[in-house]
Amino acid sequence: MLTPAESEALTLSLSVAARSVAFNLPVAILVAWLLTRTRFAGRTVFDAFVHLPLVLPPVVVGYLLLLLFGIRGPIGSWLYDAFGIQLAFTSTGAALATAVMSFPLVVRSIRISLEALDRGLEDAARTLGAGPFDRFFSITLPLIAPGILAGAVTAFAAGLGEFGAVITFASNIPGETRTLPLALYTALQTPDGDAMAARLALISFSLGIAGLLVAEFLSRRLRRLIGR
Amino acid sequence: MLRVQLCKRRGDFTLDVDFVAPVPGVTALFGRSGCGKSTLISLIAGLMTADTGRVQIGDDTLLDTDRGLDVDARHRRIGMVFQDPRLFPHLSVLGNLQYGARRVPRGTPAPIGFDDVVSLLGLGGLTGRRPHELSGGEKQRVALGRALLAQPRLLLLDEPLASLDLARREDLLPYFERLRDAFAIPIVYVSHQFDEVLRLATRVILIDDGRVRVDGDIATVSRHPMLRAIVGPDAVGAVMAGVVERSDDAGLTVIRVGDAELLVDEPAQLGQRIQIQVLARDVIVADSRPTGLSVRNVVAARVVSVTPDVGRAVLVELDIGRTSTLLARITERASQELGLAPDRQVWALIKAVSLRGHVFSAPRH
């Protein structure tokens, strides 16, 4: 049904989006927690910094990533020398760029559920002998799970379509970083590529609908599970 | 023994209290809304930080700001039940009950058994349910069980009935009475409902405007002028200890209080030790034994004192034998006409129906 190039772009998109969510969640939970539960100097600046990818052109984000994580960038060169990890022009790099772009969405979603959480429950857990980490994992985390799920789904869906940051930081390498939108763009640049572009657009469309349905189903299950 | 000496400033409001609560028994912290009770209880639990002060249970010091000692709430082993039940919505009733029980430190004596708590609080049929499937009263019972199973050395109840309607409150009060008598845990019960305090407490600490105003047993506080200032004159009355003696041929319950026998239109168990509240406004004073009246209780009494009360009224203290005293609120004019003065022999008249709902089982401890 799909040509090898199409299925390659599809699997790559799914894999890049999934890995971007995996990068995102632990950091986003921590940052959302810091922003709702702590007061520290420079919190406002930090908050603005977290939201930066929402307002910057994706190409600028890709460029900044290239400066930092490129082979000659300060972090990139260290990663390469110390661990042999190369991010620029790899699918892991594509996942990183995607993660950075969707990060504010995830933080926002988790933060909203953290703010809505009744702090009294944590106080109750505390009087019952639960320490801070215990409280977080036994009470807070399960109760904000719907927010985490919503954030993850949004990030996954947005990650499937990330274009600017990926092409700038990870380039457009077939089988490595050529995800669905990049393949679509390439098809449009190719003579006689119109049919392929249309098929890729259709795939993206179906993927989006499927994603939304799965998200709705999961969030209902989860809400029932935590008794809301 | 629980010793509390705490000071906390919040904006214009200063809480500055110092009291000792006997152990075991129920100590009521009583006062109107906003008097600082809830703040005080959060401070004792360690959920809020005091500016200065000390909290001690027995020989264990939980807070001593002079020495920079402040035991975290999770290590204080103080059970708490809040106004709202605060059950964990993602856990079953069983999961909620076990939450604290699983976190009891090794080597801690655990005298409170799971089955005892379940049967005492009637939780048997609820363990498989989720909190959102419970009624308000059931939720509070689960919250109480959850606190108990964490094996606390002190139980703080912060207006646990405040979120319930009157009927649910009546349903739940007996569970608190049973709890009070079943376990030897000291309980601090916060309330702004004096009838709850009457039913449960052995000792009452009256708090007003962030300070302890009166500190004494229920009989002392129930007749204190400060109570009148806080809950209004209608709550003032005598609370006396008594025993259910028999029921008379008309089906009324006969209770022995002091040298007197009081008839009450309320069923009670024979031999039961009770506390009876006789409101000052419900007592009539007569200078001779009256006849031809519907009133059931005519008690010989001796005037102890006559003191000014609200408006044109005076409060007459009446000795009815064996250190039991009644209070009667009558008008100043009536008092003058009867010539009431200390040592005068009179009769106190109390309607049996007015005592309905004012008889409570006495605390066992």
Interface residues (C-beta under 8 A of the other chain):
Chain A: D118 G120 L121 D123 A124 A125 R126 T127 L128 G129 A130 G131 D134 S138 I139 P142 L143 L225 I226 G227 R228
Chain B: A45 L47 D72 A73 R74 H75 R76 R77 I78 G79 M80 F82 D84 R86 F88 P89 H90 Y99 G100 R103 V104 P105 R130 P131 H132 R146 A147 A150
